[in-house]
Amino acid sequence: MMPLTQLQRGSRGKVTDMASVSFMVRRRLSDLGVTEGSIVSVRKMLPFGGPCTIESNGQWIAIRRKEAQAVRVLAL
């Protein structure tokens, strides 16, 4: 398992742990369909600590890099 931010752009991973993500962010992600077991793909990583854009089920979602580091994934 590794943080979501360590996935290379364009690569996919399976979300394995979201326990250390804050409740509000975890709820927002689950409302958008990103839960443990979901397959996500990294689309953009903006420089200088900017947000991370992921794709899940055909929709693009931008989250802060701090929260992306708390999401643990298994690279596929």
Sequence and secondary structure as in RCSB ss.txt:
>XXXX:A:sequence
MMPLTQLQRGSRGKVTDMASVSFMVRRRLSDLGVTEGSIVSVRKMLPFGGPCTIESNGQWIAIRRKEAQAVRVLA
L
>XXXX:A:secstr
 EEGGGS TT EEEEEE TTS HHHHHHHHHTT  TT EEEEEEE TTT  EEEEETTEEEEE HHHHHHSEEEE
 
